[in-house]
Amino acid sequence: MQLRPTIATSAGALLVISLALIGSAYSAAPLAQRMDDLAKDAIAQQGGRGITARFATNGGAPSRHPLLRGGTRLDDGTRAKVAEAISAIPGVGGVRWADGSIMAERQVVPIAPMHCQEDVEALLAARTLRFEEASSAIDPASEELLDEVAAALRPCLGSIIAIDGHTDSLGSEAANIALSKARALAVEQALFKRGIPHDGMRVRGVGSREPIDGLDEADPANRRIEFSVIATVPLAPTPVDTPGAR
């Protein structure tokens, strides 16, 4: 039996498209690997200890838009230099940080605080999220406040919600960083149980490095949780731009 011309044409078109996609995938992977190797060198040269760059989409396909993670203990200047060095690699597109900041085509795209942050700050100005002494266990008396914080954050779902844990300067800094992060993680988990998705939250343990302005570093008021809610400019990862089969 002979195929009708339209069926044969359609089958041929599908075959060409399939070959093009396969060819593109095979050609994209080596380029993504090359950019990954160059990114590692750039990170090392800029002193970006702890930073990684992933040249792949969430689905695992090669991408020229790297996602940067780590380096939370580094200063902002070093992190910016690392992002700039990676964005300067030939073939690299927009550079994104997992914490929500974006560098697109070698230019930093500003991030804007959202109204939800103001709402949460207003709640925390009057009351404090409390924990058991020297523990990350949330005091039961703070459960109602957590309900209100979750309700204030809900209208801004889709943004990045940063949760920073802080301590006073008493005790070793290593222990303070560990405790502050554990408390921030406890708040993240509590908010998740109240409907705030994990993938939109970022957690950081600051320890005593960022005391409240005007307060002594040892002041107990420095033991706190702070929220930052930022709107991000979406950047859709695309496959590495290489010619496919024709």
Helices and strands as residue ranges (DSSP letters): H 5-45, E 52-56, E 62-69, H 76-87, E 95-97, E 102-104, E 107-109, E 112-113, H 115-126, G 140-142, H 143-153, G 154-156, E 160-166, H 173-193, G 198-200, E 201-207, G 220-222, E 224-231
